[in-house]
Amino acid sequence: MTERRYSDEQISAIFARAVDSPHLLPRQAPRDDGLTLAQLQEIGREVGIAPEAIAQAARSLDAQPRAATRRFLGVPVGVERTVTLDRWLTDAEWEQLVVQLREVFDARGTVSAHGTFRQWTNGNLQALLEPTATGHRLSLRTRKGSARAGIGAGMAAIGMSAVVSIASAVGGQLAAVTPGIMTLLLIGAGMIALNVLPLPRWARLRGRQMDAITNGLVLSESESKPERLP
């Protein structure tokens, strides 16, 4: 199996996390093929950085939450955050996480478990804790289901007004139905606006809430190494 190599940007981030003083950062010429963890540790030894500090910084780099946004017609209708930990959460930590989820999202939700899988759900909002080869992965996701339905209904109203307009024009009755067509257009546009305008703010709020939870897990990654769930 090919050993992983880190890019210049990743190397800078690893060394920055491994030391407290910026003047200790080693200066290395960039390499197109990157550097392996062993090479990074060797460089660290030359400037007095412990190999374990380099390894821990590399692990924390991988543990950074991944963000994703689902869009519908260009507007955000879903928000996701995923963080992979290099350890397994204990039952007690999962319970504490559920408490945090309820506080952050102001929702009681329901908890379920299937073997080593843990899940907290509140409507379209869910947190899934699942095992990996080296630890746990936490996935937070939510979607604004009502927004897609509202936008779709608004587009349908506008589409219907277009069909009525064409049919009326062909039949020579466009002038008679124009007021009704305009009303249908306004209704459709209003439904779209009412559902689209709040979405960016909603997505930003959910993103900040999820970041607070996942970033907290990343910060605690180096503070404890609890035992694996039975």
N, C-alpha and C positions, 0 to 999 in steps of 0.2 A: 504494500500500500504506500503511495507517495506521501511523504511527510509534508504537512501543511507549511506553506510559506506566507509570511505576512508582508503586506505592501508598505511603502514608505509612510503613508498616512497612519496605518495601523501600528507601525513600529513607534512612531512618535507618540501615539496615544498610550501604548503599553509602557514606555519609559516614563511618560508624564505621570501615570498612575502608580508606578513602582517607587517613585522617589518623592520626597517632600520639598526638596530644594531644586529649583530649576537649573542652578549652575552645575548640578551633578549629571545632567543629561548628556550622554555621549554624542559626539558629532561623527556621523558616518556618511560616507559618500553613498548616494542612492544606488540601488541595484535593481535592474529591470526584473530579475527573477525573484526578488524578495528574499527574506531571511527566515530560517526555521527557528523554532523555539530554542533549540540547543545553541544556535548561533547567537541569538539574542542574550541568552544567559551567559555565554562566554564574553560578550561585549560588556554585559553588566558587571561581571567580575572585575574587569579591568578598571572600572571606576567605583568599585566598592558597593555594588548593588547585589544583594543576595539572590541566588538563582530562584528560590521559592517566591521572592517578591515579584520577579519577572513572570513566573508561571501563574501566580495569582492574578496579576494585572492582565495577562492574556486571557485567563478564564473570565474575568469581569468584563472584558471587551466583548466576548461572545454572549454574555448575559444581558447586554443592553436590550431594552424592550424594542420590538419591531412594531411599527405603526402602519395601519392600513385604513383606507377610507373607501367605502363603497359608494358609488355615485349612480344617480338615475337622471338622465338628460342633463348631465353636467353639475348637478347639485348633490351635496352629501346626504345620503340616506342611511349610512351605516358606518360605525366606528369600531375599530379593533385594535387591541394591543396584545402582544405575545412576548413573554419573557421565559427563557430557558435557564434553569438554575443548575448548578453543579453539585446539587445535594437534594435530599428528599426532605420535605416538610414533615414534621411530626403531626400527630392528631391534634395536639394542643395548638400548634402553630396554625393549622387549618381552621380551627375554631376561632382563633384570634383574627384570622383573615376574614372569616364570615362576619364577625362583629364589625370589622373595618368596612367591609362592603356595605353593610346595612347603614352605617353611619355616613359614609361618603355619598351614597346614592339615595339616602333617606327612604329606604325601602326594606321591608322585612324579608321578602323572598322566601324561597323554600330550598332546603338542603337535601341532597340525595347522594348515595354512595353505591358503587358497584365494584367490589374488590378494592384495588388501589386507586380507582377513579373517584374523584370528588366533584360535585357540581352544586352551584348555587344559582337559582333562576328566579327572576322577577319579570314576568311578561317576556318581552323581547330582549331583555338584558340578562346576560348569563356570564358566569365565571366557571371555567372548566380547568380542573387540576388533573393532569395525566402524567403517568410515569414515562421516563425516557431511559436510555441505557445508563446514564450517569446521575440522574436526579429527577426533578419534576419540571414540567412545563405548565405555566399558567396562561390561559387564554381568556381575555375579556372581550366580549363583543356585544353590540347592540345594533338595532336597526329601527328606523322610523317607518313602520309598516303603514300607518295611516297616511303618511305623506305621499307615498307612491299611489295609494288608492285615490287620494284627493286630486293629485296631479293628473292621473289617468282619467278621472271623471271630468275634470276641466277640459282636457284635450278632446274628450269624446263630445262634450257640449259644443266646442268650437268646430269640430269636424262635422257635427250634425247641422250646424248653422250653414256651413259651406255647402253641404249636400242640398239643403232646403233652398239656398240661394240659387244654385245651378238649376234645380228642378223648376223653381218659380220663374226664372228668367226664360227657360225654354217654353214654359206654358204661358208666358206673357202676364204673369201675376206678381212680378217681383215687387212692384210698388205697394201692393196690398199687404204683403207679408214682411216688408222691411222692418217695421217696428218690432215684430216678434223675433226676427233674425238678430236685430241689434240687442234685444234683451237676452237672447241665448248667448250671444258673443260676450256680453258683459258678465253674465253668470259664469261662463267658462273661464274667462280671464280672472275673475275674482277668486274662483276656487283655486286656480293655479297660484296666484299671488299669495293667498292666505296660507298655502302649504309650502311654498318655496321660500318666502322671505325669512321665516324663523329658522330654517334649516342650518345655515352657517353658524349661527349663535349656538344652536343646540349641539352641533358637532364639536365646536370648540369646548363647550362645557363638558361634554362627555369625554373628550380627549384629555382635558386637564384632570378630571376625576380618575380616569384610568391611569394616567401618568403618575399620580400621587401614590397609587397602590403598587404599580409595577416598579417604580423607582425606589420605593421603600424596601421592596424585596431585594433589589440589587444591592442597596446599601447594607443590608443585613447579611449579605452573602459571605462577607469576609469576617463577620463577627462571631458566627457560630457554625458548627458542623453537626447538626442533630442526627440521631440515629435514623435508619431507614424505617419506613412504615412496615408493620408486619403484614 
